[in-house]
């Protein structure tokens, strides 16, 4: 795979699909991609979907899961120094500049890379020029306009149904935010 993040994200979605459809014997095939090429978006989707699944079974176990996860994150952040906060701050700056470029009717399909520098105040577009907003919802609103927010109630109605496939949609939705 050329992009290790996309490889991990695809593997996480396949992993969630295999769990949902109870095809457990195929799960070991997805684990090397998830472990060896970790993606923050993919791992976040896996953890959040796991938390929602455990929460639906037992709220007490879900609370323990949340405490364990917070402990591990703080350990890696404070003691190991593995967690890179700089790229997260840069992502928030990118999102802020993207929101500044919203228009009522949008800028057109594929216009993000060309028109983003006009509104960029936090990102130096002479050094780097983002091709997309690293958030699918913000990218859609930038290109198609503020009225594309009307798609969110449609998505909400789909997620209201209680079915096991919702975990797959949760994973895809979480990854689209990053």
C-alpha positions in Angstrom: 0.0 0.0 0.0 1.3 3.4 -0.8 -0.5 5.2 2.1 -0.3 3.3 5.4 -3.1 5.4 6.9 -5.6 4.4 4.3 -4.4 0.8 4.5 -5.1 0.8 8.3 -8.5 2.5 7.9 -9.6 0.0 5.3 -8.5 -2.8 7.5 -10.4 -1.3 10.5 -13.6 -1.2 8.5 -13.1 -4.7 7.3 -12.4 -5.8 10.9 -15.6 -4.1 12.1 -17.5 -5.8 9.3 -16.1 -9.2 10.2 -17.2 -8.7 13.8 -20.6 -7.5 12.8 -21.2 -10.5 10.5 -19.5 -12.9 13.0 -16.9 -14.0 10.5 -14.3 -14.4 13.3 -11.9 -16.7 11.4 -11.0 -13.9 9.0 -10.1 -11.4 11.7 -6.4 -12.4 12.0 -5.9 -11.3 8.4 -6.8 -7.7 9.3 -4.7 -7.5 12.5 -1.2 -7.0 10.9 -2.4 -4.0 8.9 -4.0 -2.4 12.0 -1.1 -3.1 14.3 1.9 -2.4 11.9 0.5 0.6 10.1 -1.5 2.5 12.7 -3.6 5.4 11.7 -5.0 7.8 14.3 -8.4 7.9 12.5 -8.5 4.2 12.1 -7.6 3.5 15.7 -10.0 6.2 16.9 -12.9 4.6 14.9 -12.0 1.1 16.2 -11.9 2.4 19.8 -15.1 4.5 19.6 -17.0 1.7 17.9 -15.8 -0.7 20.5 -16.8 1.7 23.3 -20.3 2.1 21.8 -20.7 -1.7 21.4 -19.5 -2.3 25.0 -21.7 0.6 26.3 -24.8 -1.2 24.7 -23.9 -4.3 26.7 -22.9 -2.8 30.0 -22.4 0.8 31.1 -20.0 -0.2 34.0 -17.7 -2.2 31.7 -17.8 0.8 29.2 -16.7 3.1 32.0 -13.8 0.8 32.9 -12.9 0.7 29.2 -12.9 4.5 29.1 -10.7 4.9 32.2 -8.2 2.3 30.8 -8.1 4.1 27.5 -7.6 7.5 29.1 -4.8 6.1 31.3 -3.0 4.6 28.3 -3.3 7.8 26.4 -1.9 9.9 29.2 0.9 7.4 29.8 2.0 7.6 26.2 1.5 11.4 26.1 3.3 12.4 29.3 5.9 9.6 29.9 6.7 8.3 26.4 6.3 11.4 24.4 4.9 9.4 21.5 1.8 11.4 21.0 2.4 14.4 18.6 0.2 17.3 19.7 1.6 19.6 17.0 -0.1 17.8 14.1 -3.4 17.9 16.0 -3.1 21.7 16.5 -2.3 22.1 12.8 -5.4 20.1 11.9 -7.5 22.4 14.0 -5.9 25.4 12.3 -6.7 23.9 8.9 -10.4 23.3 10.0 -10.7 26.9 11.2 -9.4 28.3 8.0 -11.7 26.0 6.1 -14.7 27.3 8.0 -13.7 30.8 7.2 -14.0 30.0 3.5 -17.7 28.8 3.7 -20.1 30.4 1.3 -23.8 30.0 0.8 -23.6 28.2 -2.6 -20.1 26.7 -2.3 -17.0 27.1 -4.4 -17.5 24.2 -6.7 -16.4 20.6 -6.9 -12.7 20.1 -6.5 -12.1 23.8 -5.7 -10.7 23.3 -2.2 -7.0 23.1 -3.1 -7.2 26.2 -5.4 -9.3 28.5 -3.2 -8.1 27.5 0.3 -5.2 29.9 0.4 -7.6 32.9 0.0 -8.9 32.3 3.5 -5.9 30.8 5.2 -4.6 32.8 8.2 -3.2 30.0 10.3 -1.6 27.8 7.6 1.3 29.1 5.5 0.2 28.1 2.0 3.6 29.0 0.6 5.1 26.1 2.5 2.3 23.6 2.1 -1.0 23.6 0.3 -3.6 21.1 1.5 -5.5 19.3 -1.1 -8.5 18.7 1.2 -9.8 19.7 4.6 -9.0 16.4 6.4 -12.7 16.4 7.4 -15.2 15.3 4.8 -18.1 17.3 6.2 -16.1 20.5 6.2 -14.8 19.7 2.7 -18.4 19.1 1.4 -19.7 22.4 2.9 -16.7 24.3 1.4 -17.3 22.9 -2.1 -21.1 22.6 -2.2 -22.2 25.4 0.2 -23.9 25.8 3.5 -27.1 24.1 2.2 -25.3 20.8 2.1 -25.7 20.7 5.9 -29.2 19.5 5.1 -27.6 16.1 4.5 -26.9 15.7 8.2 -30.5 15.0 9.2 -30.7 12.3 6.5 -27.6 10.7 8.0 -29.1 11.0 11.5 -32.2 9.2 10.3 -30.2 6.3 8.9 -28.3 6.0 12.2 -31.4 6.0 14.3 -32.4 2.5 13.2 -31.2 -0.2 15.6 -29.2 -2.6 13.5 -25.8 -4.2 13.7 -24.6 -2.6 10.5 -24.6 0.8 12.3 -21.2 0.0 13.8 -19.8 -0.1 10.3 -21.4 3.3 9.5 -20.1 4.7 12.8 -16.6 3.6 11.8 -16.8 5.2 8.4 -18.3 8.4 9.9 -15.6 8.7 12.5 -12.8 8.2 9.9 -14.4 10.8 7.7 -13.9 13.4 10.4 -10.2 13.0 10.2 
